[in-house]
Amino acid sequence: MTPFYGFFHYLAATIHSMCFRGEVAGTENFPTDGPFLIASNHASHLDPPFVGSHVPRQMRFFARKSLWNNRMLGWWMNQVETIPVERDSGDIGAIKRVLQALAENRAVVLFPEGTRSQDGQLQKPKPGVGLMACKTGVPVVPCRLFGSFEAFGKGTSIPRFGTPVSIVFGPPIPASDYDDPKAGKARYELAAQRIMDRIAALSAPPERVI
């Protein structure tokens, strides 16, 4: 990690453990080397930093391109190597940046639903995550957050500190499990749905009894 990224990585981990302390399970499922994707549900602004704070390497994330209109915020996102994306436009530039990051043995966090859930429930995935996975053939680690919508979901102006946010990482999904080259035009949509199904299958970790 760069020192800049590392500072915010550990800051996010500290905020999670102190203000939204929940259980974290499955961190042993991260590949020890090589590129991979993390595909997670998305219900809150808390999701990207909390997911990234439990991965022991520097990740790359997405953010909507309009956020770079704020020069200070844009500068900060550049420092942590965030990838700008135009929503719902088939942003080829963003796709190329993801492919380049994976070619450099990096890891990337994707949110298959494309945007935050309105009610905390899982949404239908966009085919983009299937395209990126199939184009590279890298393993995809499914991830599911529990409680992040209740902590700071859409319609909430102030985070509800003290609300537990738990995170579960599942076993990596090999390309042979999500990619079907014979599916034709439905290939990427099918891959995205298979990945989303693995996310949906993850259960909340049991609470520890102290």
Number of C-alpha atoms within 10 A of each C-alpha: 12 10 8 11 17 16 11 15 24 15 15 20 19 15 15 23 15 13 16 23 17 22 18 18 17 14 15 11 13 19 16 9 9 13 19 26 28 23 25 27 27 28 28 23 16 20 23 20 18 24 25 22 22 18 15 13 15 18 24 21 20 20 16 13 14 12 14 16 9 10 10 11 12 16 12 15 18 13 12 19 15 17 19 21 20 15 13 9 7 12 13 11 13 16 18 12 15 25 18 12 17 20 13 11 13 19 25 23 21 24 23 24 22 19 17 20 17 15 13 18 13 17 18 13 23 19 20 22 26 23 19 21 25 21 14 16 17 19 23 28 24 26 29 24 27 21 19 24 27 18 22 20 23 16 9 12 8 9 18 16 14 13 17 20 23 23 26 21 25 22 17 19 18 14 17 11 11 23 23 15 13 8 12 9 9 13 18 25 19 20 27 27 19 18 26 27 14 21 23 16 12 16 14 16 15 11 10 7 4 3
